[in-house]
Amino acid sequence: MEELPSSFLSLPDAVCDEVLLQLGQQDFGKVALVCRQLREAVNRNSLWVQLCQRTWASNTSVHNWLVDSPGTIFHDRARVRPVDFRGVYKLLELGSDLVGLWRADRAGPLSNINNQLLAFSWQQDCIQGHWLCFESMILPADRSKAYTLSSAGTIFPEFLSSRDCILKEWAAASPGQRSRQTSAEAAAAVAIPSINASADLLGSSPEGSFESEMLKFMQASVASKKARKRSFNRSSSPGVPAGGSPSSRPAAGRHLSRIHRPLATRQHPLSGLWKGDLGREGIHVFSVSSDFSGPAARISAVQITGPMPDQPIWMALAAPLPEPWTDSEAAYVDMRARLVDDELSHMGFETGAGPLRYHLPGNTQVQRCFEGKGLLSRRSVTRSRWVDGRLWVYDRDTIGFLWLEEPVQWAAVLLDMVRIDAEM
């Protein structure tokens, strides 16, 4: 009769891995504290391969994130290219929080409001970020590569909250260039009497090895001795990390704010992301959602890009005006064609002409009308005021809002909008 395993650790590795996977990654730390054998079990590469596959196989090819050696040396000692699947898991976990739509700050090269949206998406071997630039109401957004998060990449997201992130780009040493040896590496190499122990080997030793732990210990010792010197260096040379040089510091981080994407439902078909042409200010992006905070349900639009992000621009009652419309409402609807022609004429184009930027896809016949209010003079909050308005629905993917400023026949302003959820 075959003898049964006497303990959990005597089970085959595949069986142990399956049991540990039922616990989940968040419990591995507790398991590792039980004994040395269980610590080795939770650090086993086969376990992390399965964990990566089960979590992200539908999004990317996890084997493409693994590298054969640490390769490029980063000046930030915390950055290590993953040489095992535990490192791959950490990198994928970090990257999964980055996937989605973000709004970047307008500092430096982002002074153009059309380049404020940044979309990160999964690829087979990386997470690719693209700038989204809207130049037409008909054509989809132009995409240009911005950042790549991968095992060979140099960007590192630091999350301040679920909605805010600082995207840092670290400088890497050029191929063949040896990085400057730190005091900790030199001390650790001397402390380990081994013919194979060197500063270079210590800097790339696998996490958990004796050499790696010795390096961490020596780094802490050297850091405590140089605390005062670091403080002096920071006061004299702001932004230069201790033990480094001005050329090795990371580039200034770029602040990103996550964009909430309302989902369209049968009860709220207009919810989602939309783009609208504001003439000389360019094409902006807006978020339309349902608002139940007041006494009556409302549909509200918030500006996403532009000089005043997160600013509401219009809101309308969720219940449409009954049909048939009154004569005054019908007169407002009849104004649409004239307003479009006046805008084209102001831009120097003939009636019905103009580039694709000023055209709308599909039907522009008003199907439903909602009473609401719109915010004028959005360039300055102190100069802004709310005026009566109308929300027009042409079809499921095109709407318009009319600001009814007095005198209406001369001062009305129309903003047509096109849904862009499919482009995100």
N, C-alpha and C positions, 0 to 999 in steps of 0.2 A: 504494500500500500504506500502510495506516494506521501511523503511527509509534508504537512502543511506549513506555510511560512509562520515562524514564531513571533514575528513583530511586523509592524508597518514598514520598517526600513528594509526588511528582508524581501519585500515584494519586488517584482521587476520594475525597472525605471519607468516604463510606459504606464504601468498601473499607478505608481506613485504620482506621476505627472497628472494623470486623469483625476485623482483624488484632490490634489492641490488646486487644480483648475476649478473644482467646484467651490473652493473657498473664495477665490478671486485675488487679484493682485494686492488689494488693500490689506489683506491678512497675512501676506508673505512675511512682513517684518516681524509679526508676533511669532510666527512659526520658526523663524530663524533664530529666535532667542532661546528656544527650548534646548537645543544641543548642537554640536558641531555637525553631526550627520544631517540633521534637518536643514541647517544653514547651507550645506553643500547641495542639498536637494532643491531648495528654492532658488539657488544660483545656477542650476543646471541649464545649459543652453537649450536642450530639447524642450524644457518646460516653457521657456520664453518664446521659442519658435511657435508653439501651438497657441500661446496667448496672443501673440501678434497676429497670427492667421485668423483666429476667431474674432478678433476685434476689428481689424482693418483690411482683411482680404478683399472685401467688396469695394473698397475705395482705392487701393493701390497694391502693387506687388511688393510685399514686405522684404523679399530677398534682394530686391534692387537697392534697398537702403543700407545694406551691409557692405562694409569695406574690408579689404584684406589686411590693412595695416593703418595705424593712425595717420600716416602720410603727412599732409600739411600741418605745420605746427602753428597754432593760434597763440597770439600774444595774451589772450585771456586764458589763464590756466584752467578755468572751469570748463572750457569748450574742448570736447574730445570727440572725434569722429567715431561712430559706433563700430567696434570690431566684434561685438557679439550681439545677440538678439535682446539681451537686457538693455543695452544701450539703444538699440533700434526702438524698443518699446518706449523708452523715455522720450526719444525724439519724435516719434509718431504721436504720443500723447500730447506733447507740446504743440505739434503742428495741427492736431485736430481742433484745438481751440482757436487757431488762427483762420481756419477755413470759414469763408463767409464774405460779407460785404462790409467795408470800412470806409470812413471818411477821414482823410488826412488833413493835417493842418495846412495853412496857406503860406508857411514860411518859405523863404528862398525860392527855389524853382517852381513852387506850386502856386505862384501868384495868379496863374490862369485858373479861373473858377471851374473850367471844364475838366480839369485834371485832378479834382478832389476825391473822386471815388476810386477805391482800390479793391479789387475782387480777388480773393484767394480761392483756389480750387485744387482738388486732388489730381495728380498725374501718376503714372506708373512708377516713377522713381523720385518724385519730389512733390512739393506743394508750390504751385506757380502763382505769383501775384501779377495782375495786369491793371494798368491804369485804364479807366473807361472815359472816353471822350465822345460827347454827343455833338454832332455837327449838323444833323438833319432830323426832322420830325418823322421821316419815312424810313430812312436807312438805319440799321442797327448801330450800336456804339462801336467806335474804333477802339481796338485793344492794342496796347503796347506793353511789352514785358517790363516789369519793374523789379521784382524781387523773387528769389528762389530759395525756399527752405528745403534743404536736402542734406545727405550725409557729407557732401562736399561743399555745401554752401557756407556763407559767412554771415548770414543774418541770424539774429537771435531775438525773439519776442519776449518782452518782460511785461506780464499782465498785472496791471494795477487793480483791476476789477473785471467783472464779466463783460463790461462795456468799454473799458479803456485799456490801451496797450501802448507801450513804448517799443518801437521797432528799432533795434540797434544793428549796425553793420560793422563787423569787426575786420580789421586789417589782417591779412595772412602773410606770412613770410613767403618771399618769392621762391620758385623751385631751386633747390640746391643751396639755398641760403640757410645757414645754421642760426638758430635763435640764440640769444644771449643767455648764458648759463646763470641761474639764480643761485644765491647763497645757500638756499635750502637744498637744492639738487647737489651742489658740491659737498655739503656737509653729510647728506645722506649717503652719497657714494663712498665717502671716506669711512662712514660708520659701518658699512657692510663689507666685511673682508672677503670679497669674492672676486675672482679673476674676471668674471663676466659682468660684474656690477659697474656701471658707469652712469654719468649724469644723463646721457642720452637715453640709456635703457630705462633708467628710473622714471624719466619723464613720460614714457609711453608704456609703463608696466600695467598689466591688467588690473582693474579695480578689485580689491580684496586680497591681492598678493602681498607677501611680506615686504617686497620692495616698495610697493605703492603705499602701504601703511607707514613704513619708515619715512617716506617722503612727506606724507601728511604731518607726521609728528615733527619733523625738522622744520617744515614750513611754519607750523604754529610757534615753535621755539624762536625761529629767526624773526617772525612777525612781532612777537612780544618784545624782543630786544630793540627792534627798530621803530617802535610805536612813536617815540618822540621825534625821531628823524622824519618819519612820514608826515607827522603833523606839521613840521617845519616846511617840508617840501610842498605840501598842499597850500600853505599860506603864501609861499613865494612863487609857486608855479601851479595855479589852479587848473584842475582837470587832468594832471599828469599822475597816473597811478604809481604807488611806491614800487621801487625795483624796476621800473620801466623807463621809457623815454617818450618824448612828445610824439615821435613817429609811430609808437606802438599802441597808443591809446585808441579806444574805439571812436568811430565817427559819431557825431551828435545824433541822438535818437530822434525819431520822428513819431510824434504823438498820433495815434489812431483812435477813432471812436466807432464802435460797432453800430451799424445801421440796422434798426429793427424793420423787418419786412412783414407788414400786415398781410394776412392770407385772405384771399377772396373766398367767400362762401355763398351758399344759396341765399342766406339771409342778408349778407353784406357783400354784394357783387362788386362794389366799387373799391373795396379795400385793396391796397397794393402800392407799388411804386409806379410813378408816372413822370414823364418829362414834359416840359412846357417851354415855349419860346417867349422870352421877355424882350424881344427886339435887340437893342444895342447891348443889353446885359448878357445876351447869349441864351443858350438852352440850359435850363436848370432842372434839377430832379426834386420831386416832391413825394411825400408819403401821405396817402389818403387812408383814413381809418374811421371806424365808427366810435362815437363818443357817447357814453351813457351817464356822464357826471351831472348833467343838468336835469331840469324837470322833463325835458323831452329829448328823445334820441336825436343825435346829430351826426352829420358826415363832416369831417374836418380835414383840411390839408395843411401839412407842415412842410416848410422849406428845408430841404436836405443840403443842397449845395448853394453857394452864393455868399454874398457879404454878411448875411444874417442867418446862419443855420439855426435850425430848431425853432424858427419863428413861425407861428400860425399865420396863414395868409387869407384863408377863407373858411367859412363853415356854413352848412345848410341843414335845414330840418330833414330828417330821414324820410318823412312822408312826402311824396310828390304832390304838386298842386293838382286839384281835380280837373278833369277835362269835361266839356270843352273849356279852353282857356278864355279868360276875359279879353276884351278888345285891347286893353293896355298890355297884357301879357303877350298877346299875339303881335303887338307892335314891337315889343322887345325882341321877339324871335325874328321878325323881319329885318331887324337892324344888323343881324350877323353878317350878311353878305356885304353890306356897306362898310362895316367896320374892317373886314378883311381887305377890301379894296382900298380903303383909306390907308391902312398900314402898308400895303404894297406900294401905293403911290408915294407915301412918305419915305420909303426906302429907295425910290427912284425907278420902280418897275411899273409896267403897264398893268391894267386890270386883268386878273386871271393869269398873269405871267409870274416871273420870279423864280429863283432857284428852288431846289427840292426842300431846302431848309424850311420854307414858309408854306409847304403843302402838308395836308393831312391825309393819312391813308383811309380808305373806306368811305362810308357814308357820313355826311355832315348835316343831315337833316335832323332837327331837334325832335327827339322821341318823348322825353320826359323833362319836366321842369320842377326845380326845387327852390323854395324861397330861402334866402340866407343873407349873410353879411360878409363883406370882404375888407381886408386891411389895405389901405393906400399909403403911399410914401414909406415903403419898407426900408429905405436906406437909413432912416433914423427913427429910433423908437419914440423919441420925444415929438417928432413931427407926424407920427402915424395916427390915423383915425379910421374908425370903422364906418363903412357906408353900406347901404342896401345893395343886395346883389342877387343874382340868379345862377343856379347850377343847372347846366344843360347836359343831358345825356344823349349823345348821338347814337352810339351802340356800345357793346360791352367793352371795347378797347379804346374809345375816344370820347372825351367829355370836354366841356368848356365852362368857364365861369365869367360872368359879366358883372363888372363893377358899375353901379348906377349912380354915378356922381352927378349932381346937378350943375348945369342943365344937361339932362340925359342925352338929348339929341346931339350934343357936341362933346361932352366930356366922358361918355361911357368908355370903359376899357374892357377888352376881351382877352382872356387867356385860354387858348386851346391846349389840351393835354392828351398825351398818348401813353397807353400802358406799356411798361418796359419790364415786367416781371420775367418774361421769357428770356430776356437778354442777360439776366443776372446769373 
